[in-house]
Amino acid sequence: MASEEAVVGREGTLIVATRGAHGPGEVLVKMRGGTETYFAWSTEPLAKGLTVLVFESRGGRSVDVMEWQGDLLDDLGG
């Protein structure tokens, strides 16, 4: 099992929609040659299938996510 902190900063795909303050969804994150699932919390509801960025770990396999479009290095010209 991957470290909770290792997931921060990674892209993922929502496999269950989030409900904002009303409850988490689930995010699938590719890491270390496999995939990991986490409960995904967001401030606003986010749809299933959306690409998200994990920006914080809550521990207990729960993370905070936000909508994400693209690669930060691509956006910066790297």
N, C-alpha and C positions, 0 to 999 in steps of 0.2 A: 504494500500500500504506500502511496506517495505521501510525502510530508504535506501538511496543510498549507504551509507557506510556499511550497514549490508551485502551487497552482496560481498564485497571485501574479498578474501580468500576462496570463495566457488567454488566448482566444478559445471560445467554446461555442457549441450550438445548443440552443434550448430544445430539449426533447419533451418537456412539459412546460406550457406557458406559465409565466409568473402572474401573480394577481396584485402586484404592488403591496400596499400595507395589509392586504387581506390574506396573504399567504405566499409561500414560495412555489417555484416550479422546480425543474431539474435541468442541469446543464451537463453536457458530455464534453469532456476536455481531453484532447490527444496529448499524451505525455509518455516519455520513456518507452516508445515503441508500442504502446497500448492506449487504452482509454480509461478514464476515471469518471464517475458520476458524482455530483454534489447537489445538495439542495441549493437553489439559486434564488436569492432575494433581490428585489429591485424597488426603486421608489415609485415607479409607474408600471402598470401592467405591460408585459412584453410577450409577443406571440411566439408560439411553437415554431421552430425552424429558423429563428432569428440568430444571427451571429452576435455574440456578446463578448465583452472583455471582463475578466475577473479582476476586480480592483481591491478586494479586501477579503480576508478569511475571518469567519466568525467562530471557527473551531467546530468540532463535531460534524465535519463534512458539510458545513454550510458556508456559502460564500455570497458576497455582494457582487452583482453584475450590472453592466450598463450596455446599451446598444452599441455596436461597434461596426464600423464600415471601413475595412481596409487595414493595411499594415502601416504602423507608425513610421517605420523606416522608409517605406515608399512615399508616405506623405511628406517626409523631411528631405526627400531627394537622395536617400541612401540606398 
